[in-house]
Amino acid sequence: MPKVLFIGDIVGRPGREFVIKTLPELRSKLGLDLIIANAENSAGLAGITATIANDLAQASVDGITLGDHVWDQRGFSEDIKKLDFVCRPANLPRICPGHDHLILKCKNFRVAVFTLLGRTFMKLKAECPFLTADHMIEKIGNNADAIIVEIHAEATSEKVALGRYLDGRVAMVVGTHTHIPTADGCILPHGTAYLTDAGMTGPYDSVLGTDVQTIIDQFLDGMPRRYTVAKNDIRLCGCIVNINEKTNLASNFETVCIRDEHACKVEETKEV
């Protein structure tokens, strides 16, 4: 029964250094078969570099997903072509570089992973996430045993609707982007694990990873400011799904929060 950890948005140096320090031991301690991480904010607060991607891979991350900040770092549109463990959102225009999905292997089991950008309140041009999900499931076909879908979106309604739309067709639908972990983790009626947002992996003594006073001042006067990554109360947040090898759906699901090197299981949902 493959056990997969999904890590919410890694933010800046504090987030990625904590992941690199924590993951190797965590993988052994929790018996994890695969580790997937959203790392679109791992370079400062915007984007990722090839160096960071490789550092995360060496630290035990099997697959890296990205979101609306995918192209923020100069030159990454070329670098992504060489990173076979990184995928960009699947519903970007098809001419965009990079893989639109990953297939990760653990023992004899294959898990496909792809990310969809939401379109409500999001600026980056993207095709319909619902229709793209249909296309990707058909495209992956028999090349994978189970599928994990990340919905990188602002609107909770869009995330919830996609989870219900895909219930019974994929092992898990997990939301990212808002950096706030939600308390609605569950296994949906037809066997798909669902979570509206996996939260942020980075400094929680902050406003979504950014220095608190900077954001407060900007709300007060509306003046533009340079954002800096906060430094304190670093946590790794995400979720774990166990995949039933007979149904290729979720058999168990739980959210996790790791703080000060101690794992705290925030919520464990029903088994099927």
N, C-alpha and C positions, 0 to 999 in steps of 0.2 A: 504494500500500500504506500505509494510515493507520498512523501511529506514535503510540502513546498512552502518556503517563506517568501512573502512579498514585502519589500521594504518601501515605505512611503518616501516622498520627495526628499532626496539628500540635499541639504542646504549648506553651501560654502565649505570652507576648510574645517570648521568645527564638526560638521556633520560627516564629511568623508573621512576625517581622521578617526572619529569614533567608530565608524563602520569598519575601517581597516583594522583597528585595534581589537574590536569585539568579535567579528564574524568567525574567524577560524575556530576559536574555542566554542562559540555558540553553536556552530554547525555540529560539532561533536557532541556537545551537551544535550542538544535537543533532537539529535538524530535526523538532521535535515538532509534530504536527497537533492533538492535544488534550491537555489537562492536567486531571486529576481529583484532588481532594484530600479526604481525610477531615479534617474540622476540628472535631470534636466536643469537643476539649480546648483549643481555641485561645483561649478566654477564661479566663485563669488555668489551672486544671487541669480545668475542668468547664464544658462548654457552649460556645456561640457567641453573638455578638450580630449584629444587622443591620449595624452599622458595620464589624465585622471581616469579615463575609462580603463586603461591598462592596469593602473594601480588597484582599482576596485576588483578587476578580474583576478589579479594575483592574490587578493585578500579573500577570495572564495565566492565572489559574485559570479554566477553562471550566465546571467543575461541582464542586459541593461535596456530599459525603456526610456523614452523621451516624450516631451510634450510640446507646448507652444513656444518654448524657448530653444527649440532644437537648433536653430541657426544663429543664435546670438553670439557665439564665439567665432572670430574671424578664422577662416580656413577650415572650419569643421565640415563644411559641405564636401570638401575633398577627403578629409580624414575618415569620414564615416564609411566611405567605400571600402576601406581596408579593415574595418572592425566587424568581424563576422558574428560577434556576440552582442552587438548593439542594433536596435531597430528604431526607426523613426515612426511617427504616427502613420497608420495604414491609410487614413483618409485624406492625406495630403495629395496634391496633384501627382499623378503617376510618373511624371517626368522628374520628380524630385529624387536625388540620390539616396542611397542607403536601402537596407532591407525593410520591407513592410511587415515582417514577422520573423520570429525565431522558432526553431525546433530544438528543444533541449532534451538530452537523453540522460536517464538515470537507470542503470541496469538495462533491462530490456523494454523499458517504458519510455514513450516519447510524449513530451508536453509541448504543445505549440503556444506561443505567446504573441499577442499583438495589442497595440494601443489605438484607441480611437479618440480624436479630439471632439469635444462638444462644440456646438455652434451657437448656443445661447450665451450672450455676453462675452464671447471670445472673438479676438481680432484676426487670428491667423486664418487664411483661406483654407477651408476644408469641405469635403463632400459629406453627404448625409451619413452619420455614424451608424444608423440602423441598417441602411442598405449596404454600407461597406461591410458591416459585420456579416450579413448574409453572404456577400461575395467572398470574404476571407474564409468563412467556414467551408464554403464549397471549394475554394482554391486549395485549402489545406487538405481536405478530403482524408484519404487513408494514409497520408504522410505522418500523421500524429495520432496518438491514442486518446489524448484529452487536450482541451483548449482552455487557456486562461486569457481573459479579456480585461484590459485596463481601460477605463473611461476617464480621460483627463479633461475635466469639465468644471465649469463654474456653477451651473444650475443643478441643485439637488434633484429637481423634478426630472431633468433629462437623464441623470444617472439612474434614478430609481426605475424610470420607464425602460431604459435599456436593459437593466437587470431582469425585469419581468419579461421583456421581449425575448431574451436569450435563455430564460429558465428552462432547464432540461436539455439544452443543446451544448452548453459548455460547463466546465467544472467550477469556474469562479468568474464573477464580474466584480472588479475592485476599482473604486474611484480614487483619483488623486487630484492635485492642483490647488485645493483650498488651504492645505497645510494644517487643517484642524481635524483631528481624529474624531470620527462619529461613533455613536453607541448603538447603531442599528445592525450590527453584524448578525447574520442568520444564514440558515440554509432554506432557500425558497421551496415552495411546494413540490416542484418537479426535480429537485436535487442539485440546483446550482447554489454555491456559496455566494453571498453578496455582502458588500460593505460600501457605504456611500463615499467615505474617504478614509484612507489608511493613515492619514496624518503626515507629519513632517519628521524627518530625521535630521536633527540639528538643535539649535539653541532655543529653548522654550521661554527663557527670560527675554522676551522679544515681542515684536509684532510680526508674526509670520516669518521669523528668522532675522528680521531687521532691527537695528538699534531702536529702542522704544522712544526716546526723546525726539529722534529725527522724525518719526512718523507722527507723533503728537503735534510737533511744531508745524508740520506740513498741513495737518488737518485744521490747525488754528488760523494760519495765514495764507494757505494755498500756494506758497512760493515753492519753486522746484528746489530739490536738494539732492545731494549725492548720498545714496544709500550705503550703509556699511553693515556687514554681518555682525550680529550679536555674538556673545562668547559664552554665556553661562547657561546652566541647566540643560546640558546636552542629553538628548534622548533618541533612541532608535525606536521608531513606531512602525507598525505594519500588521500583518496577519499571516496565519498559517492555515493551509488547507491540506487535509489528507484526501487523496483521490482513490476511490474504489476502482480497482483494476477490472472488475467485471462490468460495471456500469459506465466507467469513465467520468463519473460525477463525484460530488463531494460526499465524503462519509463523516467528516468532522471538520469543524472550523473554529478558530479562536483568534482573537486579537492579542497582540503583544506590545508591551512597552518596556524597553530596557533602559534603565537609568542608573548611573553610578555602578555599572557592571553587575547589577542584579536584575534578573528577569522577573517581570511582574505580569502575570497573565490577567489582563484586565477583564476579559469576558470570554467565556467558553459557551458555545451554542450547542444545540441538540445534535445527536448523531442519527444517521439514517442507515 
